[in-house]
Amino acid sequence: MSLGLFPNFDDDGDQVELLKHDNVVSEDAKAGRRTLEGLDIEPTAIETAAPAYLYRYRKTGQYQEQRS
């Protein structure tokens, strides 16, 4: 089944089926340290990371602050 509006979805609907369920880390994964915390990775808030990534899409790019 192809929805047309969502080109990244597989035709067999597997991704649609996955979206019907919560994605919660299991207790087994936590016990096996197969989590970000278990791998000593600290997540970064999108509000912190986005400006550094998106500066290049400003009208004057990385030079916007220098023009002020």
PyMOL commands that set and color helices and strands:
alter all, ss='L'
color gray80, all
select helices_A, chain A and resi 14-19+27-31+46-57+61-67
alter helices_A, ss='H'
color red, helices_A
deselect
rebuild
show_as cartoon
